[in-house]
Amino acid sequence: MKILEVLARASREGGGVPAEREIGHAVGLKSSQTVHHHLLALEKDGYVERGEAPSRKRRPVRITAKGWEAVGKVPLLGRIAAGRGLEAVPTEDEAYSLPSELLVTGNGKRRYLLRSVGDSMVGARIEDGDMLLVEEDEEPSDGDVVVALLRGGDEVTVKRLYREGETVRLKPRNGDHEDILVPADEVRVQGRVVLVVHPPRK
């Protein structure tokens, strides 16, 4: 996993994808061909994804969620609205350290981070800028705080979930915001919030 750790460090530091020669130097391998074979193995095992190489440039390598978990990190996949709704915005290759017991679940479900935007969930101690640890769960219980996709995935929000027949109520925890009522077939629940991480405030 040393090569994976080198890629993770380069990603966190914003240095882009290191050359195979640079990776080899970092892990003690003299042959770039050996590094290349290790990268292929990481791709095959699902730890990284490799895109097409732009003209005269290195082939891009992106660490997957499985890869981040292997190096003890949780991927930050984007930002989510604690408000009416926000366009889903991906965040490339950013990850944060959390205690190991929070990274792995007994049921094998994946966990990832989202950054909260807005104030509609302050009553649930979710404030603007907080990091939400989300566990994949398409069938959470009523009353759980969930990540919900609306309008075919164009909007994503975090709210308390309540099922009301053929309707879903997404309830904020701030009196200044109204409930979101939508037909059940227009909502896709991606997961439930299992932990709120409050970053240091400036």
Rosetta blueprint (number, residue, H / E / L):
1 M L
2 K H
3 I H
4 L H
5 E H
6 V H
7 L H
8 A H
9 R H
10 A H
11 S H
12 R H
13 E L
14 G L
15 G L
16 G L
17 V L
18 P L
19 A L
20 E H
21 R H
22 E H
23 I H
24 G H
25 H H
26 A H
27 V H
28 G L
29 L L
30 K L
31 S L
32 S H
33 Q H
34 T H
35 V H
36 H H
37 H H
38 H H
39 L H
40 L H
41 A H
42 L H
43 E H
44 K H
45 D L
46 G L
47 Y L
48 V E
49 E E
50 R E
51 G L
52 E L
53 A L
54 P L
55 S L
56 R L
57 K L
58 R L
59 R L
60 P L
61 V E
62 R E
63 I E
64 T L
65 A H
66 K H
67 G H
68 W H
69 E H
70 A H
71 V L
72 G L
73 K E
74 V E
75 P E
76 L E
77 L E
78 G E
79 R E
80 I E
81 A E
82 A L
83 G L
84 R L
85 G L
86 L E
87 E E
88 A L
89 V E
90 P E
91 T E
92 E E
93 D E
94 E E
95 A E
96 Y E
97 S E
98 L L
99 P L
100 S H
101 E H
102 L H
103 L H
104 V L
105 T L
106 G L
107 N L
108 G L
109 K L
110 R L
111 R E
112 Y E
113 L E
114 L E
115 R E
116 S E
117 V E
118 G L
119 D L
120 S L
121 M L
122 V H
123 G H
124 A H
125 R L
126 I L
127 E L
128 D L
129 G L
130 D L
131 M E
132 L E
133 L E
134 V E
135 E E
136 E E
137 D L
138 E L
139 E L
140 P L
141 S L
142 D L
143 G L
144 D L
145 V E
146 V E
147 V E
148 A E
149 L E
150 L E
151 R H
152 G H
153 G H
154 D L
155 E E
156 V E
157 T E
158 V E
159 K E
160 R E
161 L E
162 Y E
163 R E
164 E E
165 G L
166 E L
167 T E
168 V E
169 R E
170 L E
171 K E
172 P L
173 R L
174 N L
175 G L
176 D L
177 H L
178 E L
179 D L
180 I E
181 L E
182 V E
183 P E
184 A H
185 D H
186 E H
187 V E
188 R E
189 V E
190 Q E
191 G E
192 R E
193 V E
194 V E
195 L E
196 V E
197 V E
198 H L
199 P L
200 P L
201 R L
202 K L
